[in-house]
Amino acid sequence: GLTSTNPGLHMSFTGSPGTGKTTVALKMADILFRLGYIKKGHLITVTRDDLVGQYIGHTAPKTKEVLKRAMGGVLFIDEAYYLYKPDNERDYGSEAIEILLQVMENQRDDIVIIFAGYKERMDS
């Protein structure tokens, strides 16, 4: 027979500063915990600096460490658009994005990732 899996609960929050994106993420972590979608209900808030290394080989360990801390809860990536800098070929943000996408798909039952930022920047 068919097996049922949880839907991907990853989200994108957009809005100007002060519109409550972080507050809503905290509430969402609590709701998802109470409904049994996540095991712990904690929220880890990070920015690009927490995920992306400055040198070859630094990004994967940084990103994986953040993901490890967030497992069982919600990872909130503020100003997520800064992860991708297409005009800089020596930027390692795309490596962090690849790791995040892999975890979002393969460990969707263990973590919810929320990307947040200004609407205009998130849409582009």
N, C-alpha and C positions, 0 to 999 in steps of 0.2 A: 504494500500500500504506500501511499504518499505520506511523507513525514512533513510535519509542520514546523517551521522555524519562526522565531520572532522577526518581525519586520525591522529593517534598519531604522533606528530612532535618532540618527544623527541630524543635526539642525544647523540652520544659519540664521543668526539674529542680526538685523541691520537697523541702523538709526544713528542719530547724532549723539554726541557726548551728553551724558546726563539723562538719557531716555530710559534707563533702567535695564539695560541688557544683562548686566552682571546680576542684578537682583532677580530678574526673571530666571536666569540660569540656576541660581541657588534654589529658587522655588521649584523649578523643573526637576532638579536633582532629588529634592524631597518627595515630589509626587511620583517620580519613576521608582524610587526606593519603596514607597508605600504600596505601589501597585505591583511590586515584585519584578520589575524589569531590570533593576540593577541590585547588586548584593549589598553594597555599603551605603550609598547615598551621599558620598562626599563629593565636593567640587574642588578641582585643582584648576587654578587660573594661571595661564602662561601667556607670554608674548613670543615674538620671533627670537629674542635673545636667549630664551630658555630652551629652544629647540634646535637652533642653527649654530653650528660651529664656525670658527673663523678660518680653520685650516682643513685640508683633506683629512678625512678620518675622524673628525670631531663631531660631525652632525649626527651620525647614526647612534653613537653612544648617548649623546645628550637627549635625543628624541626618544630613544628606547627607555631611558631612565624616567623621563616624564610620564611616558605611557604606563610604565610599571607602577608608579605612584598613583596614577589615576584609575588603574584596573579596579573594577567593581563599582565605579562611580562615573562621574562626568568630568571630561576634560574640556575646559573653556578656553579657546584660543582667541584672545583679544587682538584687534587690529590684524586679523588673519591675512589680509591682502599683502602685508609686508613679507610674507613667506615667499612670494613669487616676485622675482626681479629679473624680467627677461632681458633687460639691457646690460646685465652684468654676467658674462659667461663664467666668471670665477666665483659666482655666488652658489652657496650650497643649500639654499632654501628648497629647491626642487627635490633634493634628496630627502629632506624632512617630509615633504608632501607625499612622496612615493611611499615612505614608511607609514605615514598616517593613513593613506588610502588602503594599504594592505591590511592594516589592523582594523580599519573600519569595516572591511568586508569579512575578514577571516575570524575576527573576535567580536562580532557585533553583539553577542550575548553577554560580553564581559565589560563593555565600555560604551558610553555615549559621548560623541565628540560634537561640540558646538563651536562653530566658527562665527566670529562676531566682528563688526566694524561698520564704518560709514557706508550707507547705501550705495552711493555713487562709486566708491572704490571697490566694494564687494561685487557690484554688477559688471565691472569691467574686467 
